[in-house]
Amino acid sequence: QVQLVESGGGLVQPGGSLRLSCAASRDILDGYAIGWFRQAPGKEREGVSCISSSDGSADYADSVKGRFTVSRDNAKNTVYLQMNSLKPDDTAVYYCAANKMRRRCPGWFAPHEYNYWGQGTQVAVSS
């Protein structure tokens, strides 16, 4: 059974930073593109970032470009989302997900294309 486990969420002041982690098995990280999504109350789930398993290339939503960085640590079987300069609009539950049909991020974010999801971790940005 495919498992993705997020951690690292919390409460942070505007302008602060958090690093989210997504732990998964090595075959998942090697074979599937891994996406980060978020969902705020009353809003649809939106894509934030994606990292390709083929070459480690990354995509970002316009709303987070220059502030968020996705990376992977093969030794720890973990994908990270480093979030800097956080804003209240970043408040949401963040999920990592695996796309078994793609090793390379497609350049768009479509939640229905992702087959496996973690349980989510809450990020709250507030003073």
BADO-781541 format. One line per 3 residues: number of its first residue (from 1); for each residue z, x, y of N, C-alpha, C, O, CB. Coordinates in steps of 0.2 Angstrom, whole numbers, plus 5000, padded with zeros to 4 digits. Atoms other than C-alpha are relative to their C-alpha. Glycine has a CB too. Layout:
NUM) Z/X/Y/Z/X/Y/Z/X/Y/Z/X/Y/Z/X/Y ~ ...
***
This chain:
1) 5000/5004/4994/5000/5000/5000/5000/5004/5006/5004/5009/5007/5006/4995/5000 ~ 5001/4996/4994/4995/5007/5017/5006/4998/5004/5007/4992/5006/4993/4998/5004 ~ 4994/5001/4995/5010/5009/5029/4999/5004/5006/4997/5010/5005/5006/5002/4996
4) 5000/4997/4993/5010/5013/5047/5007/4999/5003/5008/4993/5003/4994/4998/5004 ~ 4993/5001/4997/5027/5016/5055/5000/5003/5007/5000/5009/5008/5005/5003/4996 ~ 4999/4997/4993/5029/5017/5074/5007/5001/5002/5011/4998/4999/4996/4995/5005
7) 4994/4998/4998/5043/5024/5083/5000/5003/5007/4994/5005/5009/5005/5004/4996 ~ 5000/4997/4994/5048/5030/5100/5000/4996/5006/5001/4998/5012/4994/5005/5001 ~ 5000/5004/4994/5048/5015/5111/5007/5000/5003/5012/5003/5001/4998/4993/4998
10) 4994/5001/4996/5062/5011/5124/4999/4998/5007/4994/4995/5009/5003/5007/5000 ~ 5000/5002/4993/5066/5007/5142/5000/5007/5004/5003/5011/5003/5007/4996/5001 ~ 5001/4994/4996/5060/5019/5155/4999/4998/5007/4996/4992/5008/4994/5005/4997
13) 5001/5002/4993/5059/5019/5174/4993/5001/5002/4990/5005/4999/5005/5004/5005 ~ 5007/4999/4998/5042/5018/5183/5000/5007/5002/5004/5010/5005/4999/4996/5006 ~ 5001/4993/4999/5035/5035/5183/5002/5005/4995/5001/5011/4995/5003/5003/5007
16) 4997/4996/5005/5044/5041/5168/4995/5000/4994/4989/4998/4994/5006/4996/4997 ~ 5004/4998/5006/5037/5046/5151/5003/4998/4993/5009/4998/4993/4998/5008/5000 ~ 4998/5001/5006/5038/5041/5133/4995/5003/4995/4989/5003/4997/5001/4993/4998
19) 5005/4998/5005/5030/5048/5117/5001/4995/4994/5007/4995/4991/5001/5007/4998 ~ 5000/5005/5006/5026/5035/5103/4998/5004/4994/4993/5009/4995/4996/4994/5001 ~ 5002/4997/5006/5024/5041/5085/4998/4995/4995/5000/4989/4995/5006/5004/4997
22) 5003/5004/5005/5014/5033/5071/4999/5004/4994/4995/5009/4993/4993/4997/5002 ~ 5000/4996/5006/5018/5040/5054/4996/4996/4995/4997/4990/4994/5007/5001/4997 ~ 5004/5003/5005/5006/5037/5040/4999/5005/4994/5000/5011/4995/4993/4997/5002
25) 5002/4996/5006/5000/5044/5023/4994/5005/5002/4990/5003/5007/4999/4997/4994 ~ 5005/4996/4998/4989/5059/5024/4993/4998/4999/4988/4999/5003/5001/5007/4996 ~ 5007/5003/5002/4974/5050/5016/4998/4995/5006/4992/4995/5007/5000/4997/4993
28) 5001/5005/4994/4975/5037/5030/4998/5004/5006/4993/5002/5009/5006/4995/5001 ~ 5002/4996/4994/4975/5050/5044/4994/5004/4999/4990/5005/5004/5006/5004/5002 ~ 5006/4996/5001/4961/5060/5036/4994/4995/5000/4988/4998/5001/5001/5004/4994
31) 5006/5004/5002/4950/5045/5032/4998/4995/5005/4993/4992/5005/5001/4997/4994 ~ 5001/5006/4996/4952/5032/5045/5001/5002/5008/5005/5006/5009/5005/4994/4998 ~ 4999/4999/4993/4951/5031/5064/5007/4996/5001/5008/4991/4999/4994/4997/5004
34) 4994/5003/4999/4968/5027/5071/5000/4998/5007/4999/5002/5012/5006/5005/4999 ~ 5000/5002/4993/4970/5016/5086/5007/4998/5002/5011/4997/4998/4996/4993/5000 ~ 4994/5003/4997/4984/5011/5098/4998/4994/5004/4994/4994/5008/5004/5006/5004
37) 5001/5006/4997/4985/4994/5104/5007/4998/5003/5012/5000/5001/4997/4994/4996 ~ 4994/5003/4997/4998/4984/5115/4999/4993/5001/4993/4990/5002/5002/5004/5006 ~ 5000/5008/4998/5002/4966/5118/5006/4999/5004/5012/4999/5002/5000/4996/4993
40) 4995/5002/4996/5012/4960/5132/5001/4992/4999/4997/4989/4997/4999/5001/5008 ~ 4999/5007/5001/5020/4943/5132/4995/4995/5004/4994/4996/5010/5007/4998/5003 ~ 5004/5005/4997/5008/4929/5135/4993/5003/5001/4988/5000/5004/5002/4998/5006
43) 5007/4997/5000/4993/4941/5134/4997/5002/4993/5001/5002/4988/5001/5006/5005 ~ 5004/4998/5006/4980/4946/5121/5002/5007/4999/5003/5011/5003/4993/4999/5001 ~ 4999/4993/5002/4982/4962/5111/4994/5004/5003/4988/5002/5003/5000/5001/4993
46) 5005/4996/4997/4972/4976/5120/5000/5007/4998/5006/5009/4996/5001/5000/5008 ~ 5001/4993/5002/4966/4993/5115/5002/5005/5005/5001/5004/5011/4993/5001/4998 ~ 4998/4995/4995/4974/5008/5123/4997/5007/4999/4995/5010/5003/5008/5001/4999
49) 5003/4994/5001/4968/5023/5114/4998/5000/4992/5000/4996/4988/5005/5006/5001 ~ 5003/4999/5007/4959/5029/5098/4999/5007/4998/4997/5011/5003/4994/4996/4998 ~ 5002/4993/5001/4958/5046/5089/4997/5000/4993/4998/4996/4988/5007/5004/4999
52) 5004/4999/5006/4945/5050/5076/5003/5004/4995/5006/5009/4997/4993/5002/5002 ~ 4998/4995/5006/4949/5057/5059/4995/5005/4999/4996/5010/4996/5001/4996/4994 ~ 5006/4995/5002/4932/5066/5058/5001/5006/5005/5000/5011/5002/4993/4996/5002
55) 5000/4994/4996/4934/5077/5073/5006/5000/5005/5006/5005/5010/4994/5001/5004 ~ 4994/5001/4995/4950/5072/5083/4998/4998/5007/5002/4998/5011/5003/5007/5000 ~ 5002/5003/4994/4940/5065/5097/5004/4994/5002/5006/4990/4997/4992/4999/5001
58) 4995/5006/4998/4949/5052/5107/4996/4996/5005/4992/4998/5009/5006/5002/5003 ~ 5002/5005/4995/4945/5036/5117/5006/4997/5004/5011/4997/5001/4995/4995/4997 ~ 4995/5003/4996/4955/5028/5131/4998/4994/5004/4992/4994/5006/5004/5005/5005
61) 5001/5005/4995/4956/5012/5140/5000/5002/5007/5004/5007/5008/5005/4994/4999 ~ 5000/4998/4993/4952/5013/5158/5007/5000/5003/5009/5004/5008/4995/4996/5004 ~ 4994/5001/4997/4969/5007/5162/5005/5006/4999/5010/5006/5002/5003/4994/4998
64) 4995/4995/5002/4978/5022/5154/4997/5007/5001/5000/5012/5000/5002/4999/4993 ~ 5003/4994/4999/4965/5036/5157/5004/5005/5005/5005/5003/5010/4993/5000/5002 ~ 4997/4995/4996/4973/5052/5164/5008/4999/5000/5011/5004/5003/4998/4998/5007
67) 4992/5001/5001/4991/5045/5160/5002/5001/4993/5007/5003/4991/5002/4994/5003 ~ 4998/4999/5007/4991/5044/5141/4995/5005/4996/4990/5006/4998/4999/4992/4997 ~ 5003/4995/5004/4986/5057/5128/5002/4998/4993/5007/4998/4991/5002/5007/5002
70) 4999/5001/5007/4983/5054/5110/4999/5006/4996/4995/5010/4998/4996/4994/4997 ~ 5001/4993/5004/4985/5068/5097/5003/4998/4993/5006/4993/4991/5004/5005/5003 ~ 4998/5000/5007/4989/5071/5079/5003/5006/4997/5001/5012/5000/4994/4998/4995
73) 4997/4994/5003/5000/5083/5069/4999/4999/4993/5002/4995/4989/5008/5000/5002 ~ 5001/5001/5007/4993/5085/5052/5006/5002/4995/5007/4999/4990/4994/5004/4998 ~ 4994/4998/5004/5008/5094/5046/5005/4995/4999/5009/4995/4994/5003/5006/5003
76) 4995/5005/5000/5019/5079/5050/4997/4993/4998/5000/4988/4998/5003/5000/5006 ~ 5003/5006/5002/5006/5066/5045/5001/4994/5006/5003/4989/5004/5002/4997/4993 ~ 4998/5005/4995/5009/5058/5062/4995/5001/5006/4992/5006/5008/5007/5002/5003
79) 5004/5001/4994/4998/5052/5077/5005/4999/5006/5010/4994/5005/4995/4995/4999 ~ 4995/5001/4994/5007/5053/5094/4996/4997/5006/4990/4998/5007/5003/5006/5002 ~ 5002/5003/4994/5004/5043/5110/5005/5002/5006/5010/5000/5006/4999/4993/5000
82) 4996/4998/4994/5011/5053/5125/4998/4996/5006/4992/4995/5008/4999/5007/5001 ~ 5001/5004/4994/5013/5041/5140/5004/5003/5006/5010/5003/5006/5002/4993/4998 ~ 4997/4997/4994/5016/5048/5157/4998/4995/5006/4994/4991/5005/4997/5007/5001
85) 5001/5004/4994/5017/5040/5174/5000/4993/4999/4996/4989/5001/4993/5002/5004 ~ 5000/5007/5003/5022/5024/5166/5001/4995/5006/5004/4996/5011/5006/4999/4995 ~ 5000/5005/4995/5020/5008/5176/5003/4994/4997/5003/4993/4991/4993/4998/5003
88) 4998/5006/5003/5028/4991/5174/4995/4996/4996/4996/4993/4991/5003/4995/5006 ~ 5006/5004/5004/5011/4984/5168/4999/5003/4993/4996/5000/4989/4994/5001/5004 ~ 5000/4997/5007/5013/4996/5153/5005/4997/4995/5005/4998/4990/5001/5007/5001
91) 4995/5003/5004/5027/4985/5147/4996/4996/4995/4993/4991/4996/5005/4996/5004 ~ 5003/5004/5005/5022/4978/5130/5003/5003/4993/5007/5008/4993/4992/5001/5000 ~ 4999/4997/5007/5024/4980/5111/4994/5004/4998/4988/5002/4999/5001/4994/4995
94) 5005/4995/5002/5014/4995/5105/4999/5000/4993/5004/5001/4989/5001/5007/5004 ~ 5002/5000/5007/5005/4995/5089/4995/5006/4998/4991/5007/5002/4998/4994/4997 ~ 5005/4996/5002/4996/5008/5079/4997/4997/4994/5000/4993/4991/5003/5007/4998
97) 5004/5003/5005/4982/5003/5067/4995/5005/4997/4993/5009/5001/4997/4993/5003 ~ 5005/4996/5003/4970/5010/5055/4994/4996/4999/4994/4991/4996/5003/5003/4993 ~ 5007/5003/5001/4951/5006/5054/4997/5004/4994/4994/5009/4995/4996/5001/5006
100) 5002/4997/5006/4946/5009/5036/4992/5001/5000/4989/5004/4996/5002/4996/4994 ~ 5008/5000/5000/4927/5007/5041/4998/5006/5004/4992/5007/5004/4997/4993/5002 ~ 5003/4995/4996/4926/5021/5053/5005/5006/5000/5011/5005/5000/5000/4997/5007
103) 4996/4994/4999/4932/5039/5054/5000/5002/5007/5004/5006/5010/4997/5006/4995 ~ 5001/4998/4993/4925/5041/5072/5002/4993/5004/4999/4988/5002/4993/5003/5001 ~ 4998/5005/4995/4932/5030/5086/4993/4997/5003/4989/5001/5005/5005/5002/5005
106) 5006/5003/4998/4918/5018/5091/4998/5000/5007/4992/4998/5009/4999/4993/4997 ~ 5001/5001/4992/4920/5018/5110/5002/4994/5003/5001/4993/5009/4993/5002/5001 ~ 4997/5006/4997/4927/5001/5111/5006/4998/4996/5007/5002/4990/4995/4994/4999
109) 4994/5002/5004/4943/4992/5105/4999/4993/4998/4999/4989/5002/5006/5002/5005 ~ 5000/5006/5003/4942/4978/5094/5005/4999/4995/5004/5001/4989/4992/4998/4997 ~ 4994/5000/5005/4958/4973/5085/4998/4998/4993/5001/5000/4988/5005/4996/5003
112) 5002/5003/5006/4949/4963/5072/4997/5005/4995/4996/5004/4989/4995/4994/5001 ~ 5003/4995/5004/4941/4979/5066/5005/5005/4996/5003/5009/4992/4995/5005/5004 ~ 4995/4996/5003/4957/4987/5061/5004/4996/4995/5005/4990/4995/5005/5002/5006
115) 4998/5004/5006/4963/4983/5044/5008/5001/4999/5011/4996/4995/4997/5003/4994 ~ 4993/4999/5001/4981/4990/5044/5004/5001/5006/5002/5005/5011/5001/5006/4995 ~ 4996/5000/4994/4995/4988/5057/5007/5002/4998/5010/5000/4993/4999/4993/5003
118) 4993/4998/5000/5012/4995/5060/5004/4994/5002/5001/4989/5004/5002/5006/5004 ~ 4996/5005/4998/5026/4984/5065/5001/4999/5007/5004/4994/5010/5007/5000/4996 ~ 4999/5000/4993/5026/4988/5083/5006/5003/5003/5011/5003/4999/4999/4993/5003
121) 4994/4997/4997/5038/4997/5095/5000/4998/5007/4994/4998/5011/5000/5008/4999 ~ 4999/5003/4993/5044/4989/5112/5000/5006/5005/5004/5011/5004/5006/4996/5000 ~ 5000/4995/4994/5040/4999/5128/5002/4995/5006/4998/4991/5007/4994/5004/5001
124) 4999/5004/4994/5048/4992/5144/5001/5005/5005/5005/5010/5005/5007/4996/4999 ~ 5000/4996/4994/5045/5000/5161/5003/4996/5005/5000/4991/5008/4993/5003/5001 ~ 4997/5004/4995/5057/4994/5174/5006/5004/5003/5008/5009/5000/5004/4994/4997
127) 4995/4997/4997/5069/5000/5187/5006/4996/5000/5011/4998/5003/4998/5001/5008
***
